[in-house]
């Protein structure tokens, strides 16, 4: 861990948005999952939610590179369970779904706790998911095709959320609580040591100004 690398990781963590997330309903294709996770990391999402009955999302997340280390993925058994978890946590759910009640995605307010719901590659957001959402949004299409690829659509909406949040100053200071910030920073900087600490039930040591562990938790354990 070099001091420059440590500064880079801290700068990214300083911009993480704990109250902005993506909920992917049965998105299974690896290239779409990779693109979704990459965009989520790019706009500062801290944790992604997914409904994936067959476990495709977690399997892909475990083996993929790039954004794998920087994002947490919470998988739910059903869309009902996912929406319930998010609503109890204070999120509004905005479904990217072209239907009569839907509004232009640019008119929605993403500066409060917001979860963007996207659906499967062919079917889109399910009727049940659309009903569970607080609002439905759509991306205007000026050509012949009726919709965008799921990863492209998610990127369009998430960057509107990023634009609004940037204007509101939500990237100007760290927004994770102190414990989550310290835990995540250690896991980003020292993933192997973090895994060993978890296996042995040890707390992560604090990091010094250069990103090095200030102490050896394994020595204390012995």
N, C-alpha and C positions, 0 to 999 in steps of 0.2 A: 504494500500500500504506500504509494508516494504521496507527499503533501499535495501535489497538484491533483492527483486522482481523488484524494479525500475532499478537496475543495469542490470538485466537480460533482461528487455524489451529494455533498451537503447542499449545494445550490439546487440540485434537482429535488431533493427532499423538502427544501424550503418552499417549493412551489406546489407541493402535493395538495390536492383538493379532497379532503375526506368526505365532503358532502356533494360530490359530483361522481356519478357512476354510470355504467352501462349494464343493462340487463339483456342478455342474449337468450332468446327462446329457441332451443333446438337448432342452433347453428352448428353444423357438423363438419363442413369441408375445411381441411387443414389450411388452405391458402386464405380462406375468409377469416378463420380464427386468428391466424398470424397477423393479418392486416388489422383486425379489430383490436387485438392486444397492443400492437405497435401504436395505433392512433390513441388508445387510452393512455399509454405511457407518455405520448407526445403532448397531450393536453393536461397532464398532471393528475390523472385519476390514480387513486391509491389502491382501490379494491374493485374488481369486476365481479358481477353476479351472472350466473348462468343457470338455465334449466337444461339438463342433459341427462335424460333417463339412462342412456347407455354408457355414460361416463366419458364420452368423446372429448369433452372440453378439458377435463383433468388430465387425461392421457396425453393430449396434445401439449398441454401446458408443461407437463413434466419433461417432455423430450425436446421441446422447441428451444432454440437459442434466442438471442436478441432480447426481447422484452421479458423473457421468462423470469429472470431474477428480480425484476423491478416491480412486478405486479402481483398482488394476491388475487386469487380466484375463489369465490365462494359459490359452491354448486348447491342447488336446491332440487328437491325431488319433483316438484311440480310448480306450475306458474302461480297457483294459489299460494303456496308456501313462500315463494319468492316475493310476491307482491305484499303479502302480509308482513314479512320481515322488513321490507323497505318502508312500508307505511308506518309500522310501529317505531321505526328509527327516524321518522320525520320527513321522509323523502316524498316529493311529488313524483308520480310516474307519468312520463310523456311517451306515448306509443307512436312510433313512426308508422302510420297506418292511413292510407288514403280512403277515407269514408266521409259520409255526409257531415258529421260533427267536426271533422278535422280542420285545423287552422294552419296558415302558413307558418312554418317552423320559426321564422324570424320574428314573429309576433309574440312568441312565448318568452317568459322570464326565467332564465336559468341561473340567476344569482342566488336563489335559495336552494336548499337541498333538493337535488334533481337526479332522477334516474331515467336515462333514455332507453326505451324498450325497442328492440329490433327483433324481427322474426326470422324464421327459417328461410333458406335460399329460394325455394320455390313457392311455398305457401304464404310467406310473410308472417306478420303477427296473427296469431289465432284469434278467433272470435271471442273466446273466453278471456284472453289476455287484453284485448281491446276494451272489453267491458270492465275489467279490473283496473285499467289505467285511469288516471285522473283527467287526462286530456289526450286528444289525438292530434298529431301534427303531420303535415305533409310537405314535401319538397316540390315546388312547381316544376313542371316538365313542359318544355316548349317544342319538343320534337315529336316523333312518331312513337317511340318506345314509352311504356307506361310507368316504368320504375327504374331505379338505379340498383346496381349490385349492393348487397347488404352492407359490405364493408365500406363502400363508397358513400352510401347514404348515412351510415353512422358517422363517418368522418366529416361530412358536410354539417350535420347537426352539432357534433361535438365542437367543431371549430367556431360555430356561432356561440355556443356556450362559453368557449374560451374567450372570445372577443368581448362578450358582455362582462365576464368576470374580470378580465384585464381592465376594462374601463371602470369597474367598480372597486378596483384596488385589492381584489382577493388573492392576487399572486404577490403582493408586496411584502408579505410577512409569512413566517411559518404558521400553518394552521392545524397541524397535528398536535395532540396533547403531548406533554413532555415525555411520558413513559413510552408512548407509541413511537415518538420520534427517535428516542434513544435505542429502543429495541430494533427498529427498522434500520437505523444507521449501522448498528453493529452487524446485522445480518447482511446488509449490502457490502460492507467493507471486509468482513471475515466470515463468509458463508460456511466454510468447513469447521471453524472453531465454534460458530453458532450451533451447527448441527451436533457437534460433540457435547456442547453444554446442555442442549435439550435432551440428548440421550442419557446424560448423567444427572439430570435434574438440577443443574447449576444455573445460577443467575449470570447474565452477561456482565463482564467487567466494564467500567466506563472507559471511554477512549480519550487519549491525550490530544493536544492540539494538532498533532500530525496524523491522527487516525489510528494510532497504535494502542493496543489494550494496555490500560494502566493497572497491571497486575496479572497474575496467572491463576485463573479459577481452578485449574486442574491440580496445581500444587496445594492449594488450600484444601481441596477435596481429599488428598492423600494424608 
